[in-house]
Amino acid sequence: MSGTKPVKVVYCETNVDGTIGGSYYSLLYLVKGLDRTKFDPTVVFYREHALLSTFRDAGIRTLVWPRPAGIALASRAKGPLAVLRLPLLVLQRALNVLRFVGGVLSRAWFLISRRIDVVHLNNSIMRNHDWMLAANLTGRRCITHERGINDRYTSGAKYLGKRLDAVICISEAVRRNMVEGGADFGNLVTIYNGLDPAVMRVGTPADELRRRHGLRPEHAIVGMPGNIRAWKGQDTLVRAMDLVRRECPNARCLLIGDMAASDRPYGDMLAELASSLGLQDYIILTGFQKNVADYLNLCDVVVHASVRPEPFGRVILDAMACRKPVVGSRAGAIPEIIEEGKTGLTFPPGDSEQLARAIITLIKDRSAARRLGENGYQRLIEQFNIDRNVDATVRLYGRLLGAAH
């Protein structure tokens, strides 16, 4: 990266389901870590959200650029109007194509007018296709994170994926999935998510949180951070708690996370499951917590229970930063983070009995729990520190921009 002017990078986060997930935090930590004498970042969001003030307080320029909803005419053709469904469907598709083209052109103008050098998309090759085309049209370097383990990759994603300068896979599990899904175009780069343990600062004392949630000092707290959704496997933990309480009656469980409107049926199912098992006094849903460190500080054991392969599992890094023992579901990238028996314990996805055994072990053997927590902290420092993430990303920018000249 030659010259004295900072490289202008636009980052785009397109999640609009109302929740704050790991992609937001990963983006925040990356941009905060950039040398502002060398980089001039702008972050674009599609909606207002609870972390927006945190980005701005860090001196990060942010824009909220609402994305127009898709046009849905055919769904209105009901009853006597059903005969109009086919022509309305044709019109609907034409209008949505025009809307998409308009989005591409508006983003292209944004890149030109702001003199952007690099477009860095924060989600997946399955999304942000308007930005990809805009970057291609204007000759900007364009990369995307791939933060998902997808069942398949669409032809559109593959077509545009070939034209990206790089795809950052957040784990080797993600990279393998892309290779197996026919989405390896020779531009895959693995860069693990990172975390500075110093950001996990406790603001609310554990005793205060215990009082807030009706927890007593003798209660052993099992915590599971993460948005409430079926594939995250909160129901596996609820079933495990039915077994845990039989040997550890003082154990209590906190489900720490937000819930999108589309996930309300799953949230209702969790409540019904807890009630059917007589666990109403054992399971507490805390809702979204801006400072998750407060709740991790309260926990004796932290659980990650995804039933589908996890692309990464940022909450495990959060727990490691707080020196907490972790029990993680053994799928996707989790074995890349947790060293079995050294920095945590693992169990087969969806196996509530084995999860329960691991939790019981750590509740009863506090010295083993402390050892895993300390080892996990050291692994975070050595392998998943945010400095490694930022340095690798900056080197990638340098290679791409150097190749452009």
Order of alpha helices (4+ residues) and beta strands (2+ residues): beta-alpha-beta-alpha-beta-alpha-beta-alpha-beta-alpha-beta-alpha-beta-alpha-beta-alpha-beta-alpha-beta-alpha-beta-alpha-beta-alpha-beta-alpha-alpha-alpha
